[in-house]
Amino acid sequence: MTEFDIIIVGAGSAGAVLANRLSENPKLSVCLLEAGGKDTHPAIHVPFGLSFLSSIKSVTWGFETHNEPNLNGRELFWPRGKTLGGSSSINAMCYIRGAAQNYNDWAESGLTGWSWDDVLPYFKKSEDNTRGASEFHAIGGSQTVSDLKHVNTLSNDFITSSVANGLAESKDFNGESQEGVGLYQVTQRNGSRCSTAKGFLSDEIQARPNLHIMTNVEVKRVTLDNNNIATGIEIFSNNTKQYLYARKRVILSAGAIGSPQILMQSGIGNEEHLKSLDIDVKAHLPGVGQNLQDHLDGTILFKTKDTRSYGLSMSALLKNAAEPINYWLNKEGMFTSNIAEGGAFFKSDPAMLLPDLQLHFLPALLVDHGRSKPWGHGFTIHFCNLYPKSRGEILLKKVDGKISADIRPNYLSHEDDIKPLVAGFKWCRKISNTSPLSDGAREWIPGDDVQSDDEIIDYLRGNAETVYHPVGTCKMGVDGDELAVVDTNLNVKGMTNLMVVDASVMPNIIGGNTNAPTIMIAEKAADLLKATL
């Protein structure tokens, strides 16, 4: 088949949801395209496999950014999912929606239909929470959300030490208030990862005769007629150029990097930039690739005398020798851990309306995205500024005749973004030096030599990394917003039958992990689209 009613590009956190919901109508033929392969690698499904996923080239894009001027000129590693389920197949599984005010801010900026009251039903629609239904949660959806089946005792120590320093314990970061410290709920089902591929593209769903899934497909561009009506997609599959045709819609769900890249390769973007790469301009839409936002992540690492943490040592290897068998037979034990077990949301300044700092606590020594494995035991605390003012961009570059994404996050380009990170560092050091977390622990990275604010800032510039939340590069906006790429119905401005549905449409980054909000966006988009077909 080469002709369908709807073509969806990208089978990740958004695309898998769209494919499920739109193919519910047996009269609609839906084609779902994925650049990667099927989600068969065992490290995807075993939660503890997270510690290896960044190193597995077959399931990640492994992007590198442009050198970052405010991070000592470093090129940062940006892993994104390249498999069915996209980044929901390689993330840390933390289920976080963000603060209600985030969405009310969208609505107050003119984005009608995107307030908290508007989006909460779509969060709940997809959810199957093992705690049961409540005002904020639901059961019966395709996305299983559960409590961790295994929690390392160091994660509980992290909570106790945080409470001792004045932070209230939270049982639900997605409840009435986000602020507090506690354990994350995770996108797991019966001790295994529940990516959007597992949740929304089950064997039963994939067997629908009107749903056609193609993997290992490279999408080159959207094809447009002379009236800027999207007619289909140009792809490369099996080293052969092919064309697929869409009768009703082309939907880009390729993420904050892929969606603007495909738009620009299709001639939709900043006219001057496209001409510099000899791309025929179909529409001057200067916001394409602009407005890039991400959570910059700092870390502090402590080594411990005992071996309770997940670590590499002879005693640990002996102690955990039976864990693979326990997981295989019972789906229990440490292999069910997402490693980033504990979390916290708090304010760098008590006068703030919302918590602006998020912590991820790992009872393990995590270095270089897990690509190197240090010997020994300890814990790592990640901290990020939830509301950065810095804005980056996705451009195109041509290397050896091939066009690819030129990723320029532009971290810390706004002077206000460093202060919350310094506060986050100090808080993490404070709780790490509070019993019981501090018992038998000593700071390893950066170490006692880093004390003053200037020394902390130098450390952050030399070591901070992405926490994997890029958004905003196909901004949703109102008429008159020169950076807007899509309208409130997620239609690309100036185009017909072309939509973007993924994290790239977020006008402003939300206060937390971005997977759950992306699923919500897809759920809402499916209903918006169904109403017009």
Buried (B, 14 or more C-beta within 10 A) or exposed (E): EEEBBBBBBBBBBBBBBBBBBBBBBEEBBBBBBBBBBBBEBEBBBBBBBBBBBBBBEEBBBBBEBBEBEBBEEBEBBBBBBBBBBBBBBBBBBBBBBBBBBBBBBBBEBBBEEBBBEBBBEBBBBBBBBBEEEEEBBBBEBBBBBBBBBBBBEBBBBBBBBBBBEEBEEBEBBBEEBBBBBBBBBBBBBEBBBBBBBBBBBEEEBBEBEBBBBBBBBEBBBBBBEEEBEBBBBBBEBEEEEBEBBBBBBBBBBBBBBBBBBBBBBBBBBBBEBBEEBEBEBBBBBBBBBBBBBBBBBBBBBBBBEEBBBBBEEEEBEEEBEEBBEBBEEEBBBBBBBBBBBBBBBBBBEEEEEBBBBBBBBBBBBBBEBBEEBBEBBBBBBBBBBBBBEBBBBBBBEEEEEEBEBBBBBBBBBEEEBBBBBBBBBBBBBBBBBBEBBBEBBBBBBBEEEBEEEEEBBBBBBEBBBBBBBBBBBBBBBEEEBEBBBBBBBBBBBEBBBBBBBBBBBBBBBBBBBBBBBBBBBBBBBBEBBEEEE
